[in-house]
Amino acid sequence: MSGRESNSQNIDLHCHGGAGYYFSDPNPENVHSAISFHKSHGTSDLLASLVTEEIPILKEQIRRLIPFCLDKSIAGIHLEGPYLAQARCGAHEPSLLKSPTLDEIKSLLDVGQGHISMITIAPELDGAIEAIGFLRSRGVIAAIGHSAGGYDDAMRAIGAGAQLVTHFSNGMNKLGDGEKTFATALLYESDIFLELILDRHHVSDDDVRTIFKHAANRVVFVTDAMAAAGQPDGEYRIGALEVIVKDGVARLKKNGSLAGSTLTMNAAISNALALGLPSEAINNSSSENARKLLG
């Protein structure tokens, strides 16, 4: 293990669980196990990410995580949904996805008692631009992703105050899909931060190099880890969806789509070193940029 890996001052803004458990688990001991796993594999602090659920269930999951925020076990909560595009639902139940309303977002923030740090929204949805502006005004990171939107949707979101892209190049078009797209707007024509799942499966090595060539100071390494992180291959679930993990790669059973990862921050940094990325860029991506976003 390199000195950079063992430094462990790395912040993961997008992590759903590990050690066999999700942060939505009703048993606090299981949640502690997931946190401890990541903190023993290169993460110093993290946001606990929750996937799309019915709003009453999501609120109960938020309530259960508040004690972990209060005792500083986690830095806050990330809601990855339900305000996502059905066409780019990934490992989220499409029937539960919806457009955001300010009243509903306010009710979620109220339940979170100041501990919801980030919400992901697809910017092309009805009400999304207003919601992004509202989140920015409340000091909540407005992330955009799981989007079927185009170039103009990306630029409107940035203008409204979006600060971060959820797992760039996943849950959206790829860099090779055209010259004026959601992805190219974010990479080439903005200064927004870009989450990157550097497991060498979610984003091709060539695209990783392109991203660092044009946005080395804007990358934020995340794991997007699901329960299988640190566990053997086999069958798992994300919410109601069945997942198969083979050779450490998690995919939905129904269609083979990537379903989170089994990545750790130490492994992400090792992959970055193997790709020959500059040490300063690796440090910014694993630590400093996330620190700036969290304030």
N, C-alpha and C positions, 0 to 999 in steps of 0.2 A: 504493500500500500504506500502510495506516495505521501509526502508531507502535506501536499495540498488536500488530499482526500482525508487524512487524519485530523486536519485542522477542525473540521466539523462545524464551521460557522456558516453552514448552508441552510437556506430557507426554502421550503417547498410550499408554494402557494396553491398547489392543486394535487391533493392526495385523498383517496377515498378509504384507504385502510391497508391492512397487511397482517401477517402472522395468522391468517385464516379468518380475520374479522373485518367488519366495516365500522366506520364511525357512527353509523346509524344503529348499531347493535344496542338493544335495551339493557344489556348487562355492562355496567361500568368497568368491570374487570377485563372484559374483552376489548373494550375501547382502550383501556390502559395498555393492553398487550400490543395492539396495533401501533399505538404511539411509541411504545418502548422499542418495538422492532425498528422503526424508522430512525429513532434517535440513536440506535446502536449501529446504524448503517449510513452515517454521514449527514444526517439531518439534525440541525440544532433547534429549529423551530418550524412549525407548519400550520397551514390552514386546514381544517377538517372539511373536506368537500362532501356534499350531499347530492345524490342524484334526484331526478324528478320523481315526485310522489304526489298523491292527492294533498291538497293544501293542509287539511287537518293533521295528516300523518307527518308532513314536513314540519309543521309547527311543533309537534311533539318531539321529533328528532332534534330540532333546534334547542328546545328546553332542556333536553338531556345533556346537551353539550356545554351548556352555560357553566356548570361547575368546573369543567376542564379549562375553560377560558379564565375563570376567576382564580384558579390555582396556577395559572400560567403553563399548564401542560401543553396547551395549544395557543397559537397567537390569535385565533379567530375562526370564523366559519365562512365557508364559500358555498353558495347555492348555485350549482350547475343545473339550472332549470328551475321551474318548468317552462321558461320563456325562450324556447328553442324551436327551430324550423323542423317540421315533420320530415321534410326531404333530406335533412342532415341530422337525424335523431341519434345516430350512433347507438350507444348502449343505453338509451333512454326509451321508456315505453311511449311510443308515438301517440297513443290515445290520450295521454295525460298532458301533452304539450299544449300551450295556449299563448295568447298575446298578453302582454303585461298591462295591468291597470295600476294607477298610483295608489288607489285605496288598498288593493291587495298587497302591493309592495310595502306600504306603510304598516300594514298589519303584521307582515313578516318581520320588519325591522323592530316593531314594538315588542314582539315576542322575543327577539334576539337581545333586547336590553343593551344595545350598543356593541354587541359582539359579532354581528354579521359584517365581515370585512369586505366581501366581494360577492357580486351576483353576475352571472353570465347571461347575456341577452343576444338573440339574433336581431340585428338592427333593422331588418326589413319588415318586421312584424308591426301590426297596428299598435300605436302607442309606444313603440320602442324608443324613439328618439326623445320623447318627453321623459320617459323613464330613465334613460341614460343621464339626461341633464339633472333630474331630481336626485339620482344616486350621487352624482358628483357634488351636488350642493349639500348633501348630508355626510360627505366624507367617506362614502362607500366606494370601493373600486368598481367602476363600471367596466366589465369585461365583455367583449363581443366574440361570438363564436357559434358553432353549430348553426351555420348560416348558409342559406341558399341564395343570399343576396349578391349584388354585383358591385362594381366599382363605385357607383354613386352612393349606394347604401353604406359602404365603408367610409367614404369621405364625410357623409352626413353624420355618422356616428362619432367620428373623430371631432368634428366641429361641435358636437353636442357635449363632448367631454369624456368620451371613452378613453381609457388609459392603457388597456391591456387586451391582447388577443388570446383567447383560450386555445390552447394547443394548436398553434399556427401550422397550417398545411394539413390539418386533420379536422374533419367536420366542416369542410369548406373546399373550394376548388384548389387544385394544385398549381404550382408556379408555371408549369408547362401548358396550362389550359388556355392561354391567350395573353394578349398584351394589356388589355384594360379590364381587369377582373378584380374581384374582392381581394384576392391574395396579392396581386401586383400593386394595388393601391396601398395596401398596408406595408409592404416591404419597401417599395421604391418612392412613395410619395407621402410619407408620414413620418412622425417621430414616435409613434406608439410603441409600447413594449410588446414583445412577442414571446409567449410561452413556447417552449420547445421540449418535446419528449424525446430525449436523445438515447433511445434504446436500439437504434439502427434498424428498426422495423417500421416505426410510425412515419419517419421522414428519411428519404434516401440520403446516402452520404453526399452525393452531388448537390442535392438541394440544401443540405446542412452547410456545405461550403459556400454556396451562393448566399444563403442567409447571413452567414458571418462576414462575407465580403461586403455586403451592403448595410448590415445592421449589427455589427459586432458589439456596439454599445447599448443595444436594446433587447438582447436576448435574455430570457428568464428560464433557466432550467426548471422543469417540474417532472414529477414522476407519473402523475395520473394513476398511481398504483391502486389496484383493487385488492380484494382479500387474499388472493393467491400469492402476493409478494412474500417471499420467504418460505413458500410452501411447495410441495411437489406438484407435478403435472396432474391434471384430473379434471373433474367436473365441479363447477362453481356456479354462483348466481350473482347477477347484479340486479337488485330489485326483483322484479318478476321474471327477468330474462335469464335463460340458461347459457352458461359460458363453458367452453372447453379450453383448457390450458395445455398446450403441447409445446415442448422444447422452450418453456418459459414465455410463450406468446399466447395472450388471451384473446379468444375470438368468440363471437356470438354463435351459438349452436345452430340457429335458424338460417343464417346467411353468410357466416364466415367473416363478418366485419370485425375489425379490431375492437376490443372491449376493455379499454384501459390497458394497464401494463402491469408487469411484475418488477418494475424498475425500482432501484434505490438511488439516492443522490450519489453515493460512492460510485455506483456503476455508471451513472450518467457522466460523472467527471472522468472516470477511466476511459469511457468511450470518446470523450472530447479530447483527451490526451492522445489516444490512439489515432485520432483523425489529424493530429498535429495542430490543433487550434491554439492560438496564443494564450499564454498563461494569464495575462491581464484580462483577456476576454472571458476566460473560464471563470476567473474570480468574480467578475462582474455578473456573469450569467448565473452563478450558483449562489451568490450572496448579495452583492451591493445593489443590483437592480431591484430585487425583491424588497430589500430594506427601504429603498426610496419609495416604492409603491405603498408600503405599509406606514411610511412616515415615522 
